[in-house]
Structures are given as C-alpha cells and as structure tokens.
Amino acid sequence: MLAYRIYKKRADNPSARMIAIALFLGLASISAHVEWFGQRMELAILPLGVWILKSMLRRKKDQWQRIRSYAWLGFAGNFIILLLTVASIPLYNQLYPNDDPRVYVSHLEKASLINLYPSTAPERLLHKENLAEQLNMMQPETFYSDEWYEEMNWHPYSNSEQFPYLVVGTSPKWGSGQRPMIYFEDDGKGMLVNTAKKHVYFRSEVDLLKAVESE
C-alpha cells in the first residue's frame, strides 16, 4: 500500500518489475538478534540491500533515483514487520497462555505412553479419560529442576527416576507453534512439559496413568 502511494505521487516511476526487485532487495539488512517478551527477533541495523542496489546502479544514477524510494521502503519493511510482531505478542499470550496445559496437549485419540526406563519403572498405560478431564483443571506448580537433577546425580543407581514416561501421539493446540515433549511423573499425577524455551510442571488430582491389565 505504501509503495502504491509512492507510485501514484510520482511521474517518473520505474516498471512494476523494478519496483518489486527494489522492495525485495531493500528488505536485506545486517541485523542484530534481540529478545523481547521471551521472543527472539531480528532488529535491522544496516541497509545491506539498499547498498547493493546503489552499487549496482552507480553508473545509472537516473535509474537509481527512480527506485531509491522503493528500496528504502523495503528496508523500512523490516521495522514494520518487527512492530507487528511485537504487537502480536499480547494477543498470542491471550490465545495460548503458558499456564494452560491444553496449549501443549491436544487430540488424545492416538496418544500412547512410552516407558523410558523399563528396567526400573513399571509398565503403565495412559488413562486418556482422566487426562482429558484434568486438562481443564490442572494448574502449573513450582518445578524444582535443580533439586531433582542433583538428587539424580547423588543417587544414579536408585529406582526413583522422576519422569520415566513419555507421551507420544498428541499434538499442541492449533496455531500455537509449540513442539513440546510431554513427560509423566512416576506417581502418575505429575506432567512435565518441555519446550525449546521453558519447562512447565502441572499437577493432577487423580492418577493419569493406569496399570497394565494382565491376561
């Protein structure tokens, strides 16, 4: 829209093809990685694409003058994208709150349990009915990751692995962009969600696992 407004105001516009090339190359920049509100973003610092275009057209100054505005508009597009990304963060947090287990666990029809430590942990099955019910009620609790890690190191041969079960076959809430790993505690009531950026520990009031029925 901004490019169209520039186009309407000027009489010596280049071709639509050249405008598209200038906008596209103008986006190229030397950027710095910054983190705002837990989101990793790129902050454009130097207009690399603009420099490239200007260098390519150094002998065609009249042509450069005609596409210069579009090249700089392409560079400004980096900041427009950044502002839109920052503005979308509160909306994302409203749609996909960190303390809602339903953001990480959905579609339980094909869910199953993998015993990661069969030599120390008993075989159990996922209680889908209980899990589906508890997902609406579970709240995050304090995750003592350092204490559990130290305890595991102090007792490497103990039979008390904290999270011996891995849940597979589920998917996160649509649109969340999450790729969580879901672990269950040995008592069947604790659920640990591991993502690339955080760990969230949820606690259930009832057992989310059940014993394997003997034939």
VMD Tcl script that draws the C-alpha trace (Angstrom):
set ca {
  {0.00 0.00 0.00}
  {2.83 2.39 0.80}
  {4.56 1.51 -2.45}
  {1.33 2.20 -4.33}
  {1.01 5.63 -2.70}
  {4.56 6.48 -3.76}
  {3.77 5.23 -7.25}
  {0.69 7.46 -7.54}
  {2.55 10.57 -6.41}
  {5.45 10.25 -8.84}
  {5.51 10.69 -12.59}
  {8.89 9.06 -13.29}
  {8.20 5.63 -11.81}
  {10.19 2.57 -12.89}
  {8.48 -0.57 -14.13}
  {6.47 -2.76 -11.75}
  {9.19 -5.39 -12.08}
  {11.90 -2.97 -10.94}
  {9.72 -1.80 -8.04}
  {9.25 -5.39 -6.88}
  {13.01 -6.05 -7.11}
  {13.80 -2.86 -5.17}
  {11.32 -3.72 -2.41}
  {12.60 -7.28 -2.14}
  {16.30 -6.39 -2.08}
  {15.60 -3.47 0.24}
  {14.49 -5.95 2.90}
  {18.02 -7.38 3.07}
  {19.83 -5.96 6.05}
  {22.53 -6.56 8.62}
  {20.55 -7.36 11.73}
  {21.07 -7.95 15.42}
  {19.21 -10.60 17.38}
  {17.19 -9.24 20.28}
  {14.79 -10.87 22.71}
  {11.60 -9.09 23.76}
  {8.91 -10.66 25.94}
  {10.60 -14.05 25.55}
  {10.52 -13.87 21.74}
  {13.70 -13.87 19.65}
  {13.56 -11.21 16.91}
  {15.81 -9.53 14.37}
  {16.45 -5.79 14.56}
  {17.63 -4.34 11.24}
  {20.68 -2.13 11.68}
  {22.33 -1.53 8.30}
  {20.53 -1.37 4.91}
  {22.54 -4.01 3.08}
  {20.04 -4.36 0.22}
  {19.94 -0.61 -0.38}
  {23.73 -0.51 -0.59}
  {23.76 -3.39 -3.06}
  {21.22 -1.70 -5.33}
  {23.04 1.61 -5.19}
  {26.33 -0.11 -6.03}
  {24.75 -1.96 -8.97}
  {23.32 1.28 -10.38}
  {26.26 3.56 -9.65}
  {26.62 4.25 -13.39}
  {22.87 4.68 -13.88}
  {22.13 7.45 -11.42}
  {18.85 8.37 -13.07}
  {17.55 4.82 -12.60}
  {18.75 4.77 -9.01}
  {16.89 8.00 -8.31}
  {13.68 6.42 -9.57}
  {13.87 3.28 -7.41}
  {15.59 4.76 -4.36}
  {12.33 5.42 -2.52}
  {11.17 1.86 -3.06}
  {14.49 0.42 -1.87}
  {14.32 2.41 1.35}
  {10.69 1.40 1.76}
  {11.84 -2.23 1.55}
  {14.34 -1.58 4.34}
  {11.63 0.13 6.41}
  {9.59 -3.03 5.96}
  {11.91 -4.71 8.48}
  {10.68 -2.31 11.16}
  {7.05 -2.68 10.10}
  {7.38 -6.47 10.48}
  {9.11 -6.02 13.86}
  {6.36 -3.71 15.16}
  {3.64 -6.09 14.01}
  {5.44 -8.99 15.71}
  {5.75 -7.08 18.99}
  {2.10 -6.02 18.78}
  {1.02 -9.63 18.26}
  {2.73 -10.93 21.43}
  {-0.05 -9.91 23.86}
  {-2.64 -11.45 21.54}
  {-0.60 -14.67 21.33}
  {-0.35 -14.84 25.12}
  {-4.12 -14.46 25.36}
  {-4.78 -17.23 22.86}
  {-2.04 -19.56 24.07}
  {-1.36 -18.92 27.79}
  {1.68 -20.65 29.26}
  {-0.29 -21.94 32.25}
  {-2.89 -23.82 30.20}
  {-1.96 -27.49 29.63}
  {-4.41 -27.65 26.70}
  {-1.98 -25.48 24.74}
  {0.58 -28.31 24.83}
  {-1.62 -31.42 24.84}
  {-4.48 -31.93 22.40}
  {-6.12 -34.68 20.35}
  {-5.69 -37.64 22.67}
  {-7.24 -40.21 20.32}
  {-3.84 -41.54 19.20}
  {-1.95 -40.79 22.39}
  {0.14 -43.53 23.98}
  {2.81 -43.96 26.62}
  {6.46 -44.96 26.25}
  {8.35 -46.31 29.24}
  {11.80 -44.74 29.02}
  {13.17 -46.81 31.90}
  {11.62 -50.30 31.65}
  {14.23 -51.76 33.98}
  {13.19 -49.55 36.89}
  {9.71 -48.21 36.12}
  {6.65 -50.48 35.93}
  {4.73 -50.73 32.67}
  {1.69 -48.48 32.69}
  {-0.88 -47.14 30.24}
  {-2.13 -43.63 29.64}
  {-5.52 -43.01 31.24}
  {-6.97 -40.89 28.43}
  {-10.30 -40.24 30.11}
  {-8.70 -38.88 33.28}
  {-6.20 -36.83 31.31}
  {-8.90 -35.27 29.11}
  {-10.84 -34.28 32.23}
  {-7.84 -33.00 34.17}
  {-6.54 -30.86 31.30}
  {-9.37 -28.45 32.08}
  {-8.36 -28.18 35.74}
  {-4.60 -28.66 36.10}
  {-2.57 -25.65 37.17}
  {1.21 -25.15 36.91}
  {3.25 -25.69 40.04}
  {6.83 -24.95 41.03}
  {9.30 -27.06 39.10}
  {12.29 -28.00 41.27}
  {14.52 -28.90 38.33}
  {17.82 -28.20 40.13}
  {16.89 -30.28 43.17}
  {15.71 -33.21 41.06}
  {18.84 -33.05 38.91}
  {21.10 -33.05 41.97}
  {19.15 -35.92 43.53}
  {19.57 -37.95 40.35}
  {23.33 -37.32 40.38}
  {23.62 -38.26 44.07}
  {21.66 -41.47 43.54}
  {22.45 -42.55 39.97}
  {21.50 -46.19 40.61}
  {18.31 -45.60 42.53}
  {14.96 -46.85 41.30}
  {13.31 -43.46 41.65}
  {13.50 -41.94 38.17}
  {11.36 -38.81 38.41}
  {9.82 -38.79 34.91}
  {10.10 -42.25 33.37}
  {7.18 -41.97 30.94}
  {6.96 -40.11 27.63}
  {3.64 -39.34 25.95}
  {3.50 -39.58 22.15}
  {0.71 -39.24 19.60}
  {-0.62 -35.92 20.86}
  {-0.36 -32.52 19.24}
  {-0.34 -28.96 20.64}
  {-3.17 -26.51 20.18}
  {-3.52 -25.49 16.56}
  {-1.63 -22.30 15.73}
  {0.47 -22.27 18.90}
  {3.68 -23.23 17.11}
  {4.70 -25.32 20.12}
  {6.68 -28.56 19.84}
  {6.55 -29.89 23.38}
  {7.88 -33.08 24.91}
  {5.42 -34.44 27.46}
  {6.71 -36.49 30.40}
  {4.77 -38.09 33.24}
  {6.00 -38.44 36.79}
  {6.47 -41.84 38.36}
  {3.39 -41.36 40.59}
  {1.20 -40.76 37.52}
  {-0.02 -37.35 38.71}
  {2.75 -35.01 37.58}
  {3.13 -33.85 33.98}
  {6.27 -32.07 32.79}
  {6.13 -30.08 29.55}
  {9.47 -29.34 27.90}
  {9.64 -26.79 25.09}
  {12.57 -25.06 23.43}
  {12.17 -22.07 25.76}
  {10.70 -23.29 29.02}
  {9.64 -26.11 31.33}
  {6.15 -26.17 32.81}
  {5.14 -28.61 35.53}
  {1.46 -29.47 36.03}
  {-0.09 -31.49 38.84}
  {-3.24 -33.59 38.66}
  {-5.60 -34.52 41.49}
  {-6.07 -38.05 40.13}
  {-3.82 -40.65 38.56}
  {-3.33 -40.06 34.83}
  {-1.79 -43.48 34.31}
  {-3.21 -46.94 34.86}
  {-1.76 -50.37 35.36}
  {-1.42 -52.80 32.50}
  {-4.15 -55.42 32.75}
  {-2.79 -58.94 32.97}
  {-4.16 -61.50 30.53}
}
mol new
graphics top color blue
foreach p $ca { graphics top sphere $p radius 0.5 }
foreach p [lrange $ca 0 end-1] q [lrange $ca 1 end] { graphics top cylinder $p $q radius 0.2 }
display resetview
